[in-house]
Amino acid sequence: MKTKRLTYLAMFVALGVLIPQVFHMIGGPLIGSILLPMHIPVLVGAMILGPRNGAIIGVTSVIIGAILGMPAMPMAIFMFFELLTYGVVAGYIFGRINNCFVALVCAMISGRIVSLSVMLICIHIIGMKLPPIFGTIAFFSTGIPGMIGQIVLVPVLVSVLRRGDLKFDETTV
């Protein structure tokens, strides 16, 4: 069973790196901030494999993706904390109440709050200069199509994967 979980963990990390690369090749540089393709493997993986593995998927996907050039800096910094939060919150809440929609919405809200907090810390404490697109309204509104896609797609993917023998296990918390 550990081998199967490790294989799924690696698969979700690989998808978290590959899917955004494909989206960027097809749709250009802004498509990632609109459709949020890196978020889906993290959210699904967290709900299937638990919060610890969800955090690993989120953090590892961002680090490997940043090494390959996407997400670019400084966005990679904010996404690191956002996807870490997504993995922990989605995995934890889904493991406790087994409700994909509640886990998804809580993860999406908390991840955006954490990411915005990190952004504000970077601006105010260390004096990071960010392009105008990083305004609060743009930060939240740009990803609305991706969030809608997540609300539709993530529950379907979780349901399909859970039909097999891969299910959340309390030992992964």
N, C-alpha and C positions, 0 to 999 in steps of 0.2 A: 504493500500500500504506500509506503514511503517513496518508492521509486515512481509510482504513478503520480503522486503529488508533486514530486520534484520535476517530472516531465511536464505536467500541466503548468507549473510555475515558470519553467523555461519557455514554454510555448506562449504564455501570456506576456512575458518580457519581450520575446521576439516579435510578437504582434504589436506590442506597445512601441517598438522601434520601427518596424517595417510599414505598418499602416500609415503613419504620418509621412514617411518618405514617399510612398506611392501617391498620397493625396497632394503633396507638394509638387511632385513631378507632373501630375495631371492638371492641377488647378492653380498652380502658382504659389507665391510666398504667403499670401493672406488667407488661403483656404484653411490652414490649420487653426488659425484664431477664430474662424467662423464655424467650422464643423467639429472642432475639438476631437480629432481622431485618436489621440493618444489616451484620452480619458476612458474610452470604452473598454479596452483590455484590462485596465486597472480596476474599474468598477466591477466588471464581470468576474475577474480573477479574485477580487476581495470577497465577493459574495459566495464564490465556490470554495475558495481555499482558506478563508478566514482573515482576520485583521493583520496578523503578523506577515503573512504571505502577501496580502494586499499592499502593505507598506513596502515590502521588498520589490514587488512588481512596479509600483509607482516610482520609487527612487531609482531603481536600476534602469528603467525605461528612459527616464529623463537624463541620467548620467551618460548612458550609451548613446542616446540620441544627440545630446549636446556634443559629444566627442565627434560624432559624424556630421555635425553642423546644424541639426534641428532637434530641439529648439535652440535658437541662437541666444546669445547673451544680450541683454540681461533677462530675457524672458525665461531662460532655463532656471534661473535662481527662483523666480516666483513659482514656476511650475513644479520645481522640486518639492517645495513645501505644500503646494496645492494637492499634488498627486499623492504625496505621503499622507496627507489628511484624508483624501478620498479613500485610500486603501484601508486605513485604520477605521474610519467611521462607517463606511459601507460594510466592511467585514464584521465589525462588532455589532452594529444594529441588526443586520440581517441574521447573524448568528443567534441573537437574543429573541427577536420577534418574528423571524421568518417572513417578513413583508418586504418585498423587493422595492416597491414604490416609496415606502417610508424611508428605507435605508438609502435609496438613491437621492431623494430630495434632501435628506439630512446631510449626506456626504457632499452634494453639490453646493449647498448653502455654506456649510462649514469650510469646505475647501476654498471657496471664493473669499470668504472672510479672512482666512489665514493668508491667502495669497495677497489680498489687498493690504493686510497688516504688515506683511513683509515688505511690500512695495513702499508703504508709508515710512517704515523704519529706514529703508534704504535711502529714501529721499531726505528725510529730516535728520537722521542721526549721522549717516556717513556721507551725506551730500551727493548721492548719486543723481546724475542728470539723466532724465528719461525723455524720449521723444514725446511730442504732444498726444500721440495716439494712446498713450498710457493713462489718459484721464479716466476718472472713476466711471463715468457714464459709458465711455467707449469700452472700457475694460469689461464691464458687465454686459452691455448690449451687443457687442460684436459676437459673442458666443451663444446668443439665444437660439439660432438654428441648430447648433450642435447640442444644446441642452434638450431641445425638443426631440432631436434624434435619439439622444440617450434615453429619454423617458419612454420612447417607443421601442428601441432596439434592445436595451439592456435586460428588461424583464423577459423578453423572448429568448435571448441567448442563455440567460440563467436557467430558465425553465427547460430548455432543450438539453443543456449540459447536466442538469439535475435528474433528468429522466434516466440517464445512465446510472452507473454505480458510484459516481463521484458526487459526494454530498458533504456539506459542512460538518465538521467534526469538532467538538468542544476542545479536543486536545490541541487544536491549531491556534486557540486564543492565546 
